[in-house]
Amino acid sequence: MDIAEGRHKEPDNRINVERRVISYPKDKCFQHIARYYDDWTDEYQRPMLYMENYMPQNLHEFNARKDLSMGTKLSWLYQLAHVLVYFEKNKIVHIDLKPSNIVVAKNFFLKVIDFAESIIKDEKDFKNEKRATTMPFSSPESLLENIDGIGYESDVFSFAHIAYELIGGKLMVGFKRSSENKVRQKYKKKTYKLLPIVNWLNFQGPQYLMQYMYFVIMLCCTPDPSCRFPQDVLVSFIKDYALFSEKLF
């Protein structure tokens, strides 16, 4: 059992946010959420959270490998789509869903970590205005100070960027660390452009299926949250997509 990285070094309010979010759901043993252990303090009586130890690599590091099959990637997306359904059911918006906040556990099971930026939609007294966001995965609406303007569609936006990187191996917007502030400003103004991968249809899979996957991902990244696919629709789509691909190969 290892300490969740950085949790013991962060301000108490961030730990308190994470503690409140992970303790909110009635089902606290969801298989794709990292298991935390609460009620610990360090020698200075600062709150700490312990997290179960998983593989040393996160989703971003795993995806850098060249030997991953399309079936593995679709399995990961299917798991993440179920996570989105779980979040909505439990009134949680993760806000900072990205490959480095998803660890790969035994048998390639995914575990989502780091809820310090998250919000709970069903609690009026819940405040987390000083949230950190990660470009380009965080949604445009996640940059709003008022959490009332942030819905569950925010995580759908993040999911689409993760899917794009998993399958295409690149980020969906022209992004470099040096241009993070520019991307952030474009997100705020909703003037960002999605960069298509020229050879998208050359990836593993039937061309018409890959084209449809590309369409779904693009639609989930629109500035208007109401135009993005619902979470349960994503689950059904990826399941059908994976089953049909297996029949063809």
N, C-alpha and C positions, 0 to 999 in steps of 0.2 A: 504494500500500500504506500503510495507516494503522495507527497504534497502537490496539489494542483499548482502548476508552475506560476509563480508570481503572486499567488493569492495572499501569501503571508507578507508580501512587500507592498501591497496596494493600500490606499486609504480605507479606513473602516467603513465608510459609506458605500464603497463599491462592493466590499465583501457582504455588507448587510443587504444590498440589492440582490446579489447572487443567492444569498441564503434565503431570502424571501421568495425568490422566483422558484428555486428548486424544491422548496417545501410546499408550494402552493397546490400543485396537482394532487388529486386524490390517488391516482395511480402513480406512485413514486418509483415503480420498478419497471418502467417502460424499457424495453431491451435496447433501444437505440439512443438512450440518454446515459451519459457517464454517471456512475454511482458515486455520490459524495457522502462524506461523513462529517457531521457538524459538531458544534459545542466543544471546540478545541481552542486553546489560547497558547501563545508563546510565552517566553519568560518575562515579557513586558506586558502580559495580559492583553495583547492584541488578538482579535478574533482570527481564526484560521479555518480553512476548509481542507480536508483530506479527500483525495480522489483515488479510486482504484487504479492500479498500474496497468497500462495497456502497452501495445507495441510502441517502440520508440518513434515510429513514423506516422505522420498525419496524411490526410488524403492528397495534399499537394505534393508531398514527397513521394508517395506511392505512385502517383500518376506520372511522375517523371520516368518511371520504368517503361521500357519499350515492349515488354512481354505480356502486358495486360490484354486480355481478350475483350471483345465488345460485350460478351456475355457478362463478364465481371463488372464492367462499367455500367451496364444496364441494371445489374443487380444492385449496385450502389445507388443509382438514381431511384430505383424502386424503394429502397430503404429510406432514402431522404424524403421521398414523397410521403411516405407514411409518417415521418417525423413532422412534416407540415400539418398533416391531419391531426396528429397528437397535439401540436401547439395550439391549433384553433380550438380543439375540443376543450383544452385547459386554459383558454384565454391568454395565451402567452405569445408575444412577438419577440423573436430572438434578437433582431436588429443587426447583429454582427455575424451572420451565418456565412462562413467562408471555408475553403479547404483546410486552412491551418487550424480551424476550430472544430475539425472533425477528425477523430483519431480512428485508426484501423485496429480493431481488436481481433481476437481469435476467430478463425474461420472466415476472415474478411468481413466480420460484422462491423458496422460503423457505429461510433458513439459520438454524439454531439457534446461539446464542452463549452465553457466560458459563457455564463449568463449574466455577466456584470453589466452589460449594456441593455439587457432585456427589459421589457415592460409587461405589466399585467393589465389587460384591458378591462377587467371586471371589478377593479378596486379604485374607487374615486380618490382615495387618499394616497395612491401610489404615485410617486414622483421620481423621475430619473432624467432630468433635463440635461445634465452634463454627461452625455453619452459619447463614447468614442465610436467612430464609424470607419470602415475600411473601403477605400475605393479600389476597384469599381464594383465590389460586391454589394455594398449597402445601397438601399434604394434611395431615389430622390426625396421621398417623403420622410425617410429616416433622419434627414438633416433638419427637420422642423424642430423647433424648441418645444412646441406644444404637442404632447404625446397623443392628444385627441385626434390629430390628423394622421396618425400612423395606424394602419390596419394590418390584418394578417397577410394581405397581398404583398407587403414589404418583403416577407420571407420568400414569397414566390419569385420575386425579382432576383433575390440572391440565389435561389435554387437554379434559375435559368442560367445565370453566369457560371455557376459551378458545373452545370451540365455542358455548357459550351466549352469550358476548359477541359473537362474530362474527355469529351469526344474529339474536340478539335485541337487540343493541346496548346491553345492560345487564349488570351483574354479577348473579350468581345468588343472592347473599346480600345482605341489607341492609347495605351497606358504605360507610363514609366513612372518610377518613384519620383523623378524630378518634376513630373507634370501632374502630381496628385492634386495640388491646389486648383489647377486649371480644370481638371475633371470634376472636382467638387463644385466649382462655380457653374459649370455646364449642367450638372445635375440640379443645382438649385434653380437655374433658369429654364431647365428642361429643354436644353438646346443640344444635348449630346447626340452623337450619331453612332449607330452600331455598325461595326466593321464586319462585312461578310468574309468568310473564308473561301477563297477562290476555288480551292480543290475539295470543298466539303463533300461532294458526291463521290470522291475517290476513297473515302474512308470505308471501313468494313460495313457491309450491309447492302441490301438492294437499294438502287438509286431512288426509287419513289418513296421508300420508307425513310431514307436519310433526308430527303427533301421535306417530308412531313415533319420529322423531328426538328429540322431546322426552322420550319414555320412555327411550331409550338414554342420553341425557345425564344424566337424573336418576339412573338406575341406576349410572352411573359415578361418582356423587358420594356414594354411601352411605358411612357411617362404617366399615362392614365391608369391608376391601379384597377379600375373597374373593368378594363379590357383584358386583364390577365386571367389565365385559366384558374378555376377553383382547384383546391388541393385534392379533393377526391377524384376529380376528372384526371388530374395528372397521374394518380395512382392507377386508374383504369387504363389510361393511355399507355403508360410504360409497361404495364403487365401484358397487355395485348401485343404491343410492339415486340417485347422479348419473346413471347410464345410464338408469334408468327415468324420471327427471325430463326428460332430453333427449328421450325418445320422446313425452312428453306435451306438450312445448312445441316 
